[in-house]
Amino acid sequence: MTEKPLGKITAILAEMELEVTYAYDDLVFVQHSAFMVQFTDESAKLKMFINTECEPKVANDVAANMVLAFDEAGFEVTLAGRFFLTPNEDETLNIEFH
């Protein structure tokens, strides 16, 4: 099983004044689900998704800064697209990737 460096990710984001608001399995939700980072089979490679509800200019600027910060810390980040969250009746969330 590949190590998921959640502590390192959280520390990098904290330095950027961004907050991990939820982490589950291989997904890390950042800044109240504005961004989502996904661990891959390789611990130094990450995928990043931007919430479709984020204003594109702001989201792209923050995403670029996140990619740079992760890169400086030894991670390789792939911008993998956008996502949308919808609530389910059982209080869980459905994630749709675009």
Phi, psi and omega per residue, in radians:
M1 nan 2.362 -3.103
T2 -1.380 2.394 3.081
E3 -1.139 2.374 3.060
K4 -1.871 1.853 -3.030
P5 -1.367 1.054 -3.094
L6 -1.044 -0.684 3.137
G7 -1.069 -0.732 3.122
K8 -1.146 -0.746 -3.137
I9 -1.081 -0.807 3.140
T10 -1.051 -0.742 -3.137
A11 -1.136 -0.758 3.121
I12 -1.065 -0.804 -3.140
L13 -1.137 -0.683 3.120
A14 -1.069 -0.693 3.089
E15 -1.071 -0.502 3.120
M16 -1.547 0.053 -3.066
E17 1.097 0.612 3.037
L18 -1.969 2.595 -3.023
E19 -2.005 2.383 2.947
V20 -1.390 2.007 -3.087
T21 -1.673 -0.318 3.104
Y22 -2.910 2.457 3.055
A23 -2.345 2.319 3.119
Y24 -2.546 2.158 3.111
D25 0.923 -1.939 -3.096
D26 -1.778 0.163 -3.090
L27 -1.974 2.421 3.086
V28 -2.209 2.039 3.118
F29 -1.614 2.289 -3.016
V30 -2.068 2.424 3.012
Q31 0.945 1.033 3.101
H32 0.979 0.759 3.071
S33 1.209 0.383 3.032
A34 -1.226 -0.562 3.137
F35 -2.325 2.718 3.051
M36 -2.368 2.281 3.080
V37 -1.908 2.355 3.135
Q38 -2.092 2.249 3.039
F39 -1.268 2.639 3.085
T40 -2.007 -3.036 3.120
D41 -1.185 -0.282 3.095
E42 -1.909 2.135 -3.001
S43 -1.057 -0.414 -3.127
A44 -1.617 0.031 3.139
K45 -2.004 2.302 -3.116
L46 -2.249 2.669 2.986
K47 -1.941 2.486 3.101
M48 -2.163 2.396 3.111
F49 -2.168 2.603 3.124
I50 -1.979 2.362 3.115
N51 -1.138 2.354 -3.124
T52 -1.115 -0.327 -3.126
E53 -1.470 -0.090 3.125
C54 -1.386 2.516 3.072
E55 -1.133 2.148 -2.978
P56 -0.956 -0.772 -3.092
K57 -1.101 -0.855 -3.141
V58 -1.106 -0.810 -3.119
A59 -1.056 -0.756 -3.139
N60 -1.149 -0.670 3.107
D61 -1.121 -0.825 3.134
V62 -1.126 -0.749 3.134
A63 -1.052 -0.737 3.131
A64 -1.087 -0.730 3.102
N65 -1.152 -0.652 3.095
M66 -1.126 -0.781 3.133
V67 -1.037 -0.771 3.128
L68 -1.089 -0.807 -3.134
A69 -1.116 -0.738 3.105
F70 -1.135 -0.705 3.122
D71 -1.062 -0.782 3.133
E72 -1.096 -0.428 3.138
A73 -1.624 0.085 3.067
G74 1.663 0.209 3.111
F75 -1.762 2.615 3.025
E76 -1.886 2.108 -3.074
V77 -1.974 2.321 3.047
T78 -1.914 2.167 3.001
L79 -1.280 1.959 -2.943
A80 -1.816 0.014 3.092
G81 2.258 -2.734 -3.079
R82 -2.130 2.821 3.097
F83 -2.457 2.827 3.137
F84 -2.391 2.359 3.131
L85 -1.849 2.338 3.022
T86 -2.256 2.391 -3.141
P87 -1.309 2.508 3.034
N88 -1.701 2.870 -3.133
E89 -1.114 -0.453 -3.098
D90 -1.577 0.332 3.102
E91 1.231 0.225 2.992
T92 -1.638 3.061 3.126
L93 -2.057 2.562 3.032
N94 -1.806 2.259 3.124
I95 -1.835 2.143 3.069
E96 -1.921 2.218 3.122
F97 -1.700 2.422 3.130
H98 -2.117 nan nan
